[in-house]
Amino acid sequence: MKGIVLAGGLGTRLHPLTKVTNKHLLPIYNKPMIYYPIELMVEAGIRDILIVTGGKNAGDFLRLLGNGREFGLNHINYAYQEGEGGIAAALSLAEFFADKNPICVILGDNIVQGSISRYVENFNEQKSGARILLKEVPDPQRFGVPEIRGDQIVRIDEKPEQPASQYAVTGIYMYDADVFEIVKTLKPSKRGELEITDVNNCYINNGRMQYDILEGWWTDAGTFESLLHASNLVCQTVAKMGALG
């Protein structure tokens, strides 16, 4: 399995901080934001990783990450997204890198408490299709929200006013090689972007979507409030581990 971290976008909700740097280079407690998804993948045994970024600060990723030696890697790949075309458009830039292999995709502003190795193993056993991670949240209307019947997701609504459940689709996705052909069929949404929710709904409609409920805490870090919340969660976790050690 190959790993893809999506770290593009303009981060307008975090202006003026993102006027001087990419959102994913902002600190979450004691590390740059981009470290967290990379470490999550490496811990799950994913060693072949692509960073998709964009904007005026793309070169800063290379200066920060280099070839990934700090993460125990021999090499990190990079791709550049021009403008903002949506998450699915950013994902499409990774087709050459995936080279028909299954992929794990993580949005660069997703911060997770624990490991995703068990979920990666579940997907490997699944053999094909897609697998997404869900988390119960108090404000699901901020996210993609699944409607679940029995043990199946029947659809995902993007930022619904009346959520069908209390679960959010986290920014952690696993796909087989068909995902790139699916992206090619998408049409821009009202926002003018290619939506990852449309990709997921395509897998759902074809009966090829599975899911897991993510254990431990999870947050995005795309607003001032969630950026602070993520830092506080990491700080508390580090302090707790230090006390146990």
C-alpha positions as CSV (number, residue, x, y, z in Angstrom):
1,M,0.0,0.0,0.0
2,K,1.2,3.5,-0.8
3,G,0.4,6.6,1.2
4,I,-0.8,10.0,0.0
5,V,-0.9,13.1,2.2
6,L,-3.0,15.9,0.7
7,A,-1.6,19.2,1.9
8,G,-2.6,21.8,-0.7
9,G,-5.2,24.5,-0.6
10,L,-5.0,28.1,0.4
11,G,-6.1,27.8,4.0
12,T,-8.3,30.9,3.8
13,R,-10.1,30.1,7.0
14,L,-6.8,30.6,8.8
15,H,-5.9,34.0,7.4
16,P,-3.7,35.9,8.3
17,L,-1.6,32.9,9.4
18,T,-1.7,31.3,6.0
19,K,-0.7,34.5,4.2
20,V,2.9,33.7,5.1
21,T,2.9,29.9,5.1
22,N,1.0,26.8,4.0
23,K,-1.6,25.7,6.6
24,H,0.0,22.3,6.9
25,L,3.3,23.9,8.1
26,L,1.6,25.6,11.1
27,P,2.5,24.1,14.5
28,I,0.3,21.6,16.3
29,Y,1.7,21.8,19.8
30,N,5.4,20.8,19.3
31,K,5.5,19.7,15.6
32,P,4.5,21.0,12.2
33,M,1.0,19.8,11.2
34,I,2.3,17.8,8.3
35,Y,4.3,15.6,10.6
36,Y,1.2,14.0,12.1
37,P,-0.2,12.3,9.0
38,I,3.2,11.2,7.9
39,E,4.0,9.6,11.3
40,L,0.5,8.0,11.2
41,M,1.3,6.3,7.9
42,V,4.8,5.2,8.9
43,E,3.6,3.7,12.1
44,A,1.1,1.7,10.1
45,G,3.9,0.3,7.9
46,I,3.4,2.6,4.9
47,R,6.8,3.6,3.6
48,D,6.1,4.9,0.1
49,I,4.6,8.3,0.6
50,L,3.6,11.2,-1.6
51,I,2.9,14.8,-0.4
52,V,0.6,16.7,-2.7
53,T,0.9,20.4,-2.0
54,G,0.5,23.8,-3.8
55,G,0.6,27.5,-3.4
56,K,3.6,29.8,-2.9
57,N,5.2,27.8,-0.1
58,A,5.5,24.4,-1.7
59,G,9.3,24.6,-1.5
60,D,9.1,24.9,2.3
61,F,7.9,21.2,2.5
62,L,11.1,20.1,0.8
63,R,13.2,22.2,3.1
64,L,11.3,20.8,6.2
65,L,10.9,17.2,5.2
66,G,13.8,16.5,2.8
67,N,13.8,12.9,1.9
68,G,12.1,11.8,5.0
69,R,15.1,10.6,7.0
70,E,13.6,12.0,10.2
71,F,10.7,9.6,9.8
72,G,12.9,6.6,9.0
73,L,12.2,6.8,5.3
74,N,14.7,6.8,2.4
75,H,12.6,8.9,0.2
76,I,9.4,11.1,0.1
77,N,7.7,12.0,-3.2
78,Y,6.2,15.4,-4.0
79,A,3.5,16.6,-6.4
80,Y,2.3,20.1,-7.0
81,Q,-1.4,21.2,-7.3
82,E,-2.1,24.4,-9.2
83,G,-4.9,26.4,-7.8
84,E,-7.8,24.8,-5.8
85,G,-9.7,22.1,-7.5
86,G,-10.9,20.1,-4.5
87,I,-9.7,17.1,-2.6
88,A,-10.5,14.7,-5.4
89,A,-8.6,16.8,-7.9
90,A,-5.6,16.8,-5.7
91,L,-5.9,13.0,-5.4
92,S,-5.9,12.7,-9.2
93,L,-2.3,14.0,-9.2
94,A,-1.2,10.9,-7.4
95,E,-2.2,8.4,-10.2
96,F,1.3,8.1,-11.5
97,F,2.6,7.5,-8.0
98,A,0.0,4.9,-7.0
99,D,0.8,2.9,-10.2
100,K,-2.3,0.7,-9.7
101,N,-1.4,-0.1,-6.1
102,P,-4.0,0.3,-3.2
103,I,-3.6,3.7,-1.5
104,C,-4.2,5.3,2.0
105,V,-5.1,8.9,1.7
106,I,-4.9,11.3,4.6
107,L,-5.9,15.0,4.6
108,G,-2.9,16.9,5.9
109,D,-4.9,18.7,8.7
110,N,-6.2,15.4,10.3
111,I,-4.8,14.8,13.8
112,V,-5.4,11.4,15.3
113,Q,-4.6,10.1,18.8
114,G,-3.8,6.4,18.1
115,S,-2.8,4.1,15.3
116,I,-4.5,3.3,12.0
117,S,-2.6,0.1,11.5
118,R,-5.6,-2.1,12.3
119,Y,-7.7,-0.3,9.8
120,V,-5.1,-0.6,7.1
121,E,-5.0,-4.4,7.9
122,N,-8.8,-4.5,7.5
123,F,-8.5,-2.9,4.1
124,N,-5.8,-5.3,3.0
125,E,-8.0,-8.2,3.9
126,Q,-10.9,-6.5,2.0
127,K,-8.8,-6.9,-1.2
128,S,-10.7,-4.3,-3.2
129,G,-13.1,-1.4,-3.0
130,A,-12.8,1.4,-0.5
131,R,-12.7,1.8,3.3
132,I,-13.2,5.0,5.3
133,L,-12.9,5.9,8.9
134,L,-15.8,7.5,10.8
135,K,-15.9,9.3,14.2
136,E,-18.8,10.4,16.3
137,V,-18.7,14.2,16.7
138,P,-20.9,16.9,18.3
139,D,-21.0,18.9,15.1
140,P,-21.4,16.6,12.2
141,Q,-22.8,19.3,10.0
142,R,-19.2,20.6,9.5
143,F,-18.3,17.4,7.7
144,G,-19.4,14.7,5.3
145,V,-22.0,12.7,7.2
146,P,-22.9,9.0,6.5
147,E,-26.3,7.5,6.7
148,I,-25.8,4.0,8.1
149,R,-28.3,1.1,7.8
150,G,-27.3,-2.0,9.5
151,D,-23.6,-2.4,8.9
152,Q,-23.6,-0.5,5.6
153,I,-23.3,3.1,4.6
154,V,-26.1,4.0,2.2
155,R,-24.9,7.5,1.3
156,I,-22.8,10.4,2.5
157,D,-24.1,14.0,2.6
158,E,-21.6,16.8,2.5
159,K,-22.0,19.4,5.3
160,P,-25.8,18.7,5.7
161,E,-28.0,21.1,7.6
162,Q,-29.9,18.0,9.1
163,P,-27.3,15.3,9.5
164,A,-28.4,11.7,9.1
165,S,-26.1,10.6,11.9
166,Q,-23.7,11.9,14.5
167,Y,-20.8,10.5,12.6
168,A,-18.3,12.5,10.6
169,V,-16.3,11.0,7.7
170,T,-12.7,11.7,8.8
171,G,-10.1,12.6,6.3
172,I,-8.6,9.1,6.2
173,Y,-9.6,7.0,3.1
174,M,-8.4,3.8,1.6
175,Y,-9.0,3.0,-2.0
176,D,-8.2,0.4,-4.7
177,A,-6.8,1.5,-8.1
178,D,-10.3,2.2,-9.4
179,V,-10.4,5.5,-7.6
180,F,-8.6,7.3,-10.3
181,E,-11.0,6.2,-13.0
182,I,-13.8,7.3,-10.7
183,V,-12.3,10.8,-10.3
184,K,-12.1,11.2,-14.0
185,T,-16.0,10.8,-14.2
186,L,-16.7,13.5,-11.6
187,K,-18.2,16.9,-12.4
188,P,-17.4,20.0,-10.3
189,S,-19.8,20.7,-7.4
190,K,-21.5,24.0,-6.7
191,R,-18.2,25.1,-5.1
192,G,-16.5,24.4,-8.5
193,E,-14.5,21.6,-7.0
194,L,-14.2,17.8,-7.4
195,E,-15.5,16.4,-4.2
196,I,-14.1,13.4,-2.3
197,T,-17.7,12.8,-1.1
198,D,-18.7,12.1,-4.7
199,V,-15.9,9.5,-4.9
200,N,-17.0,7.8,-1.8
201,N,-20.7,7.8,-2.9
202,C,-19.6,6.1,-6.1
203,Y,-18.1,3.3,-4.2
204,I,-21.2,3.1,-2.0
205,N,-23.5,2.9,-5.0
206,N,-21.5,0.1,-6.4
207,G,-21.6,-1.8,-3.0
208,R,-17.9,-1.6,-2.6
209,M,-17.5,0.6,0.5
210,Q,-16.7,-0.6,4.0
211,Y,-15.9,1.5,7.2
212,D,-14.4,1.4,10.6
213,I,-15.2,3.6,13.7
214,L,-12.0,5.3,14.6
215,E,-10.9,4.8,18.2
216,G,-9.4,7.6,20.4
217,W,-9.8,11.2,19.6
218,W,-9.7,12.8,16.2
219,T,-9.9,16.4,15.0
220,D,-9.2,18.4,11.9
221,A,-7.2,21.6,12.2
222,G,-8.7,23.8,9.5
223,T,-10.1,26.6,11.7
224,F,-8.7,28.7,14.5
225,E,-10.8,26.8,17.0
226,S,-9.9,23.4,15.7
227,L,-6.2,24.4,15.4
228,L,-6.2,25.3,19.0
229,H,-8.2,22.2,20.0
230,A,-5.7,19.9,18.1
231,S,-2.8,21.5,19.9
232,N,-4.5,21.1,23.3
233,L,-5.3,17.5,22.6
234,V,-1.8,16.7,21.6
235,C,-0.4,18.5,24.6
236,Q,-2.6,16.6,27.0
237,T,-1.7,13.3,25.3
238,V,2.0,14.0,25.5
239,A,1.7,15.1,29.1
240,K,-0.2,11.9,30.0
241,M,2.3,9.7,28.3
242,G,5.1,11.5,30.1
243,A,3.4,10.9,33.4
244,L,2.9,7.2,32.6
245,G,6.6,7.0,31.6
